[in-house]
């Protein structure tokens, strides 16, 4: 019974670590694309933990940046007219 319990604990820990690592990898990949100019980047939020909070913060930042760039383009067009 103890061996089964240990295996279950190891599995749960592995799932937590793997899930966090995947989330950070996804945010990193999207951040690089955003930095390269792809303002459509959003990451899927699938948890309420720190990784989910990071994903929500990234999405908020990406949306704010997209809005600022759009506003600046509109102001540029007004000045050019």
Phi and psi in degrees as a GROMACS rama.xvg file:
@    title "Ramachandran Plot"
@    xaxis  label "Phi"
@    yaxis  label "Psi"
@TYPE xy
-63.8245  -37.7258  UNK-2
-64.8239  -42.2891  UNK-3
-62.5433  -41.4888  UNK-4
-65.0949  -42.2345  UNK-5
-62.4033  -43.348  UNK-6
-62.0763  -41.1032  UNK-7
-64.2423  -41.3631  UNK-8
-65.5051  -44.2617  UNK-9
-61.1304  -41.9224  UNK-10
-62.6184  -44.682  UNK-11
-63.4261  -44.4352  UNK-12
-62.9686  -44.0531  UNK-13
-60.0567  -42.8289  UNK-14
-61.2571  -41.5221  UNK-15
-64.7983  -46.9594  UNK-16
-65.4254  -45.8079  UNK-17
-62.7025  -43.2037  UNK-18
-63.4392  -42.1659  UNK-19
-65.5511  -43.2682  UNK-20
-62.2118  -42.8487  UNK-21
-62.3494  -42.7072  UNK-22
-63.7829  -43.3951  UNK-23
-66.2068  -39.0903  UNK-24
-61.5567  -42.4875  UNK-25
-65.2715  -43.3691  UNK-26
-64.4314  -41.4342  UNK-27
-61.1333  -45.4558  UNK-28
-61.5452  -44.7852  UNK-29
-67.7881  -35.7918  UNK-30
-63.653  -39.9646  UNK-31
-64.9415  -40.5824  UNK-32
-66.5368  -40.3671  UNK-33
-62.1953  -44.3069  UNK-34
-62.4806  -28.8857  UNK-35
-82.4068  -2.34758  UNK-36
111.226  -2.85089  UNK-37
-83.6131  93.0581  UNK-38
-78.8778  1.55286  UNK-39
-88.9262  2.27132  UNK-40
-65.2728  131.129  UNK-41
-143.56  149.154  UNK-42
-115.165  148.868  UNK-43
-75.0628  130.993  UNK-44
-99.7786  118.227  UNK-45
-125.733  8.81279  UNK-46
-148.736  166.648  UNK-47
-105.805  5.90667  UNK-48
-85.4239  -165.829  UNK-49
-61.3598  -36.5242  UNK-50
-65.8  -38.996  UNK-51
-66.2174  -39.263  UNK-52
-63.4957  -40.6559  UNK-53
-61.4354  -43.848  UNK-54
-63.9241  -42.5704  UNK-55
-64.1432  -41.5378  UNK-56
-63.9254  -40.7455  UNK-57
-61.8448  -46.9247  UNK-58
-60.9753  -40.1408  UNK-59
-64.3545  -44.9221  UNK-60
-61.305  -45.3626  UNK-61
-63.4247  -41.1895  UNK-62
-67.1127  -40.7952  UNK-63
-64.0811  -42.4426  UNK-64
-63.797  -43.2718  UNK-65
-60.2486  -43.2334  UNK-66
-65.6123  -42.0261  UNK-67
-64.2669  -42.2241  UNK-68
-63.8517  -41.5357  UNK-69
-63.647  -44.3167  UNK-70
-61.0669  -41.9653  UNK-71
-65.4092  -38.4978  UNK-72
-64.4226  -39.0467  UNK-73
-65.2121  -41.2511  UNK-74
-66.7882  -36.6051  UNK-75
-63.1874  -42.2892  UNK-76
-63.4824  -38.5493  UNK-77
-64.2943  -41.4331  UNK-78
-68.2095  -32.5621  UNK-79
-74.898  -21.2381  UNK-80
